[in-house]
Amino acid sequence: DAGITQSPRHKVTETGTPVTLRCHQTENHRYMYWYRQDPGHGLRLIHYSYGVKDTDKGEVSDGYSVSRSKTEDFLLTLESATSSQTSVYFCAARGAGLPYNEQFFGPGTRLTVL
Amino acid sequence: GDSVTQMEGPVTLSEEACLTINCTYTATGYPSLFWYVQYPGEGLQLLLKATKADDKGSNKGFEATYRKETTSFHLEKGSVQVSDSAVYFCALSEGGSEKLVFGKGTKLTVNP
């Protein structure tokens, strides 16, 4: 699992509240990613980072922001959660030396927005 | 853009049956291809990969061959076990890209 942890593992929140999910890795990987997993959609990339303070949008970035102030931490923020953001969120990481985009995944965070 | 299409599930098999999960892709260049597996309650793990045409990836008894002529990367196993029950994702990455594109996943259940 390349030392990737996510917190919290489960969260229930109400519509309109801000939510921050944390991904922490211990392997000094350069690249980090946030995905959401929904039935019938597989995994879709939300945002990714290619270094400290360097981030870019994925295919489903609307309503989400990210920050990476340290190599080991990648935060995903829902500024004002909506029911459509109920999902399972996965963080992944990849070292700069690994070819072919071999990503290592965290255990996931199940978020429910009521 | 790039995309991955894999067979709809769920797939239910008896132990020791043969497995094939179909995966086809659309890409502008020459992508690398992957199969990831997700066991219940866990994150995804890389199962196998292939980086160029005719390459065969293999791991844990699973195999997949990169077929450029049919743009396919089907996952096969000759004799499944109960412990193979999981969701399987086919994915691709274009050369030089930082991103993986995933299929929708196929849930496999193996009964004793």
Contacts between the chains, C-beta under 8 A, distances in Angstrom:
chain1	res1	chain2	res2	distance
A	1	B	43	7.1
A	4	B	43	7.7
A	31	B	98	6.1
A	40	B	104	6.1
A	41	B	104	6.2
A	42	B	89	6.2
A	42	B	102	4.3
A	42	B	103	5.6
A	42	B	104	4.1
A	42	B	105	5.1
A	43	B	44	7.4
A	43	B	89	6.9
A	43	B	100	7.9
A	43	B	102	4.4
A	44	B	102	7.6
A	45	B	99	5.9
A	45	B	100	7.5
A	48	B	98	6.3
A	48	B	99	7.0
A	50	B	98	6.3
A	58	B	99	7.2
A	90	B	43	5.8
A	90	B	44	7.0
A	92	B	44	7.8
A	99	B	51	7.7
A	100	B	32	4.3
A	100	B	34	7.9
A	100	B	49	6.2
A	100	B	51	5.4
A	100	B	93	6.6
A	101	B	32	6.6
A	101	B	34	7.8
A	101	B	93	4.0
A	101	B	97	7.1
A	101	B	98	7.0
A	101	B	99	7.4
A	101	B	100	5.6
A	102	B	34	7.8
A	102	B	46	5.8
A	102	B	49	7.0
A	103	B	46	7.6
A	103	B	100	6.3
A	104	B	46	7.9
A	105	B	43	3.6
A	105	B	44	4.4
A	105	B	45	7.1
A	106	B	43	5.3
A	107	B	41	7.8
A	107	B	42	6.1
A	107	B	43	4.9
A	108	B	42	7.8
A	108	B	43	5.5
